[in-house]
Amino acid sequence: MSNFIIRTESITKQVRTADYDLTILNDISLQVEVGQSVAIIGPSGAGKSTLLGLLAGLDTPTTGKIWLGEHDITATNEEGRAAIRAQMVGFVFQTFQLLGSLTALENVSLPMELSGQSDARSKAIEYLDKVGLSNRTSHYPKQLSGGEQQRVALARAFACSPKILFADEPTGNLDQATGKKISDLLFELNQQSDTTLVLVTHEQRLAERCESIITIDDGQLVSHVYSAPSVETSTAKAESAA
């Protein structure tokens, strides 16, 4: 069995404008190993978020193939992709994507309840405790700071035990100090769960904490560099394994 949890084969994404087909991504082939942390970097407008959406099955390429595990997500319809996402994928977005009418506890437990998990509430409480919000379970998003809302989003993502976590600028709406705390928590939870992490970021320091860095520019894959993560991530991994 392949040790790659994500594989793409010559994916291209085009959108039709009034006058011509605009190519957003062109001939992208890459592989991500099980349990690896990967950063996707590049200038604004390079196609990073488009690539993330394709890898997560939120959109479909114009040409090419994408596999999540053994699933060819380009060979199925939206219903099939949704089923694969529910089975394998978690998300953390820059804008938190919390439901304002639900408490922190309800936001975390809802996806598990929808998938039929009987222990959704207890698992939600466990993960809110992991992110330091055990005293904020009954608070609504508007009663939480930006950093606290992102911690709720992290708890929601990891509580579902995804095989792959996709994060799109997870610290982009936070100040530097809060962003550092959130990135620390992201990698800590990721190491505890052995989830594959794929994140889009403009922050070089955050990218350097990953085990490989994919650089996209003008819709092209410029490089896919494998390297040792930064010292702080390596230390966290050692502590997690101890």
Secondary structure, DSSP 8 states (H G I E B T S, - for coil): --SEEEEEEEEEEEEE-SSSEEEEEEEEEEEEETT-EEEEE-STTSSHHHHHHHHTTSS--SEEEEEETTEEGGGS-HHHHHHHHHHHEEEEETT----TTS-HHHHHHHHHHHTT-TTHHHHHHHHHHHTT-TT-TT--GGGS-HHHHHHHHHHHHHHT--SEEEEESTTTTS-HHHHHHHHHHHHHHHHHHT-EEEEE-S-HHHHTTSSEEEEEETTEEEEEEE----HHHHHHHHHHH-
